[in-house]
């Protein structure tokens, strides 16, 4: 057992002795109480020494986006000021596009938008510009990764 386990055992025995004195237990009951404290301290030390691999749960799958999400986004975009949901959806979309196409040229506005973990409120014009740029990035042809041939 480690030193800390012995310290915990000593504290438990001390508490058992104080409890026996405080409650005025006779000698037999006090010995049982102190014995239980020693057993609990030793069990704590043994359990502390056991190294068991813990189960790591797999990540939950990404939820599928459905019609309700699309309708909520359309409602958010249709208002006088775009709602927070529209900005957050566009931010999530921009992050996924930037991960999928890291080599595509991006504007400074899009880079600034991606740099913020919680984007601020935006106007319809700004959302439209960013959406158009994301559409351009997604629709641009993917460069063909042809291996370079060495010439002798």
VMD Tcl script that draws the C-alpha trace (Angstrom):
set ca {
  {0.00 0.00 0.00}
  {1.09 3.54 -0.64}
  {1.84 6.05 2.04}
  {-1.38 7.94 1.26}
  {-3.41 4.75 1.77}
  {-1.83 4.28 5.18}
  {-2.61 7.90 6.04}
  {-6.26 7.37 5.08}
  {-6.34 4.20 7.19}
  {-4.93 6.12 10.16}
  {-7.52 8.88 9.73}
  {-10.34 6.31 9.58}
  {-9.04 4.59 12.75}
  {-8.80 7.95 14.48}
  {-12.37 8.79 13.49}
  {-13.52 5.38 14.73}
  {-11.81 5.96 18.11}
  {-13.37 9.41 18.43}
  {-16.79 8.01 17.50}
  {-16.43 5.18 20.04}
  {-15.52 7.69 22.77}
  {-18.24 10.19 21.72}
  {-21.02 7.59 21.68}
  {-19.69 5.87 24.80}
  {-19.35 2.44 23.22}
  {-18.23 -0.51 25.31}
  {-14.89 -2.16 24.48}
  {-16.33 -4.89 22.23}
  {-18.23 -2.48 20.01}
  {-15.30 -0.06 19.88}
  {-12.99 -2.86 18.70}
  {-15.47 -3.80 15.96}
  {-15.72 -0.16 14.86}
  {-11.92 0.27 14.78}
  {-11.57 -3.06 12.94}
  {-14.06 -1.90 10.32}
  {-12.05 1.32 9.91}
  {-8.83 -0.68 9.42}
  {-10.56 -2.95 6.89}
  {-11.97 0.03 5.00}
  {-8.53 1.67 4.89}
  {-6.86 -1.49 3.61}
  {-9.61 -2.01 1.01}
  {-9.09 1.59 -0.11}
  {-5.35 0.96 -0.50}
  {-5.88 -2.24 -2.46}
  {-8.43 -0.63 -4.78}
  {-6.13 2.33 -5.25}
  {-3.33 0.00 -6.38}
  {-5.48 -1.84 -8.93}
  {-4.97 -0.49 -12.42}
  {-7.92 -1.39 -14.61}
  {-8.26 -0.06 -18.14}
  {-11.32 2.11 -18.41}
  {-13.84 1.80 -21.19}
  {-13.71 4.70 -23.64}
  {-17.02 5.33 -25.32}
  {-16.95 6.01 -29.06}
  {-17.95 9.42 -30.32}
  {-21.60 9.87 -31.14}
  {-22.33 10.10 -34.86}
  {-23.05 13.50 -36.30}
  {-26.80 14.04 -36.45}
  {-28.32 14.05 -39.90}
  {-29.65 17.41 -40.91}
  {-33.29 17.20 -41.80}
  {-36.21 19.24 -42.98}
  {-36.74 20.85 -39.56}
  {-33.19 22.23 -39.59}
  {-33.67 23.58 -43.10}
  {-36.99 25.22 -42.20}
  {-35.49 26.78 -39.05}
  {-32.59 28.14 -41.08}
  {-34.95 29.55 -43.72}
  {-37.04 31.19 -40.98}
  {-33.91 32.68 -39.44}
  {-32.77 34.05 -42.79}
  {-36.23 35.42 -43.65}
  {-36.39 37.72 -40.65}
  {-35.41 41.39 -40.70}
  {-32.10 40.61 -39.02}
  {-30.55 37.18 -39.56}
  {-30.87 35.11 -36.43}
  {-28.14 33.47 -34.46}
  {-29.06 30.09 -35.90}
  {-28.37 31.26 -39.44}
  {-24.98 32.65 -38.46}
  {-24.05 29.50 -36.53}
  {-25.19 27.24 -39.39}
  {-23.15 29.26 -41.87}
  {-20.17 29.08 -39.51}
  {-20.46 25.29 -39.24}
  {-20.77 25.02 -43.00}
  {-17.77 27.30 -43.52}
  {-15.68 25.20 -41.11}
  {-16.56 21.98 -42.90}
  {-15.78 23.53 -46.30}
  {-12.45 24.89 -45.08}
  {-11.50 21.45 -43.72}
  {-12.56 19.73 -46.94}
  {-10.83 22.23 -49.23}
  {-7.87 23.73 -47.33}
  {-6.04 24.60 -50.56}
  {-8.85 26.75 -52.02}
  {-8.22 30.52 -52.00}
  {-10.31 32.36 -49.41}
  {-11.04 36.02 -48.81}
  {-9.98 37.87 -45.69}
  {-13.62 38.16 -44.63}
  {-14.05 34.39 -44.71}
  {-10.78 33.84 -42.84}
  {-11.88 36.33 -40.17}
  {-15.28 34.62 -39.95}
  {-13.61 31.22 -39.50}
  {-11.18 32.52 -36.88}
  {-14.00 33.36 -34.45}
  {-15.26 30.49 -32.33}
  {-18.56 32.29 -31.74}
  {-19.30 34.57 -34.71}
  {-21.07 37.84 -34.06}
  {-24.37 38.94 -35.56}
  {-24.23 39.59 -39.28}
  {-26.34 41.34 -41.87}
  {-28.07 39.63 -44.78}
  {-25.54 41.13 -47.18}
  {-22.58 39.70 -45.27}
  {-24.25 36.29 -45.06}
  {-24.98 36.36 -48.78}
  {-21.37 37.29 -49.62}
  {-19.97 34.52 -47.43}
  {-22.49 32.04 -48.81}
  {-21.54 32.95 -52.37}
  {-17.86 32.52 -51.58}
  {-18.49 29.14 -49.97}
  {-20.48 28.10 -53.03}
  {-17.60 29.19 -55.26}
  {-15.15 27.14 -53.19}
  {-17.37 24.05 -53.23}
  {-18.10 24.26 -56.96}
  {-14.51 24.99 -58.01}
  {-12.78 22.00 -59.59}
  {-10.58 19.96 -57.34}
  {-6.97 20.03 -58.51}
  {-5.92 16.60 -59.74}
  {-3.05 15.38 -57.58}
  {-0.84 14.00 -60.33}
  {2.43 12.58 -59.09}
  {5.46 14.41 -60.40}
  {7.58 12.26 -62.64}
  {11.28 12.50 -62.30}
  {13.20 13.07 -65.48}
  {16.65 11.54 -65.77}
}
mol new
graphics top color blue
foreach p $ca { graphics top sphere $p radius 0.5 }
foreach p [lrange $ca 0 end-1] q [lrange $ca 1 end] { graphics top cylinder $p $q radius 0.2 }
display resetview
